[in-house]
Amino acid sequence: MLEKLTYKPGERDMVVLFHEFKAWFEKDNHYEALTSTLVDYGVRYGDSSMSRTVSLPAAIAARLILDGKIPQRGVLRPVHPEIYNPVLDELADLNIVCKDERTSY
């Protein structure tokens, strides 16, 4: 299996992430759908997409903590804008971007 699944020199992987949320807003009497899509490719002769999309957010967050830019302490989920916004901004600089689309109907 290892021989069959090993990347050859110059081959690269691809990560695809797709989230879809649907909600009914009774107050306004409408549905909304939100989709978030990420497609990322590994770097030829470099890092895989899987390693980049896993390690870079953690490394960026660790640097933000060490630089004192994340004031919270302890084990945290990344649901606070002061945590996820700077991480997403820096990932965008590295061409790792989630594209969001909202549809009302």
C-alpha positions in Angstrom: 0.0 0.0 0.0 2.8 2.4 0.9 4.4 2.0 -2.5 1.1 2.6 -4.3 0.1 5.7 -2.3 3.5 7.4 -2.2 3.8 10.6 -4.1 6.2 10.7 -7.0 8.7 13.6 -7.2 6.7 16.7 -8.3 3.3 15.3 -7.5 1.1 17.2 -5.1 -1.9 16.7 -3.0 -5.1 18.6 -2.9 -7.3 19.5 0.1 -11.0 20.3 -0.5 -13.2 21.6 2.3 -16.9 22.3 1.8 -19.3 23.4 4.6 -23.0 24.1 3.9 -25.3 25.6 6.5 -29.1 26.2 6.0 -31.2 28.2 8.4 -34.8 29.3 8.7 -35.3 32.8 10.1 -38.8 32.8 11.5 -38.7 36.5 12.4 -38.0 37.5 8.8 -39.7 34.5 7.3 -36.9 33.4 5.0 -34.2 30.7 4.5 -30.5 31.4 4.2 -27.8 29.1 3.0 -24.2 29.7 3.7 -21.5 27.8 2.0 -17.8 27.9 2.7 -15.3 26.4 0.3 -11.6 25.9 0.4 -9.5 24.3 -2.3 -5.7 24.2 -1.8 -2.9 22.3 -3.6 0.4 21.2 -2.3 3.6 22.9 -3.5 5.5 20.9 -6.1 8.7 19.6 -4.6 7.6 21.3 -1.4 5.1 21.0 1.4 1.9 19.1 1.0 -1.5 20.8 1.2 -2.4 18.7 4.1 0.7 19.7 6.1 0.2 23.4 5.2 -3.5 23.5 6.1 -3.0 21.7 9.4 0.3 23.2 10.6 0.2 26.8 9.5 -2.9 27.8 11.4 -1.4 26.3 14.6 1.9 27.9 14.0 0.3 31.3 13.3 -1.8 31.1 16.5 1.3 30.0 18.5 3.2 33.1 17.3 0.2 35.4 18.1 0.2 34.0 21.6 4.0 34.5 22.0 3.7 38.0 20.6 1.0 38.8 23.2 -1.7 39.4 20.5 -4.1 36.8 21.9 -5.0 37.9 25.5 -7.0 34.8 26.5 -5.3 32.0 28.3 -6.0 28.3 28.6 -7.4 25.8 26.2 -9.6 27.7 23.7 -11.7 26.9 20.7 -10.9 29.2 17.8 -14.4 30.8 17.9 -13.3 34.2 19.1 -12.8 36.9 16.3 -9.6 38.1 18.0 -8.2 34.6 17.5 -9.5 33.5 14.1 -9.4 36.9 12.2 -5.6 37.4 12.3 -5.1 33.7 11.6 -7.4 33.8 8.5 -5.7 37.1 7.4 -2.3 35.5 7.5 -3.5 32.3 5.8 -4.9 34.5 3.0 -1.5 36.0 2.5 -0.3 32.4 2.0 -3.1 31.8 -0.6 -5.1 29.5 1.8 -8.6 31.1 1.6 -12.1 30.0 2.4 -14.7 31.5 0.0 -18.0 32.2 1.7 -21.3 32.6 -0.2 -24.7 33.5 1.4 -28.0 33.0 -0.4 -31.4 34.1 0.8 -34.6 32.5 -0.4 
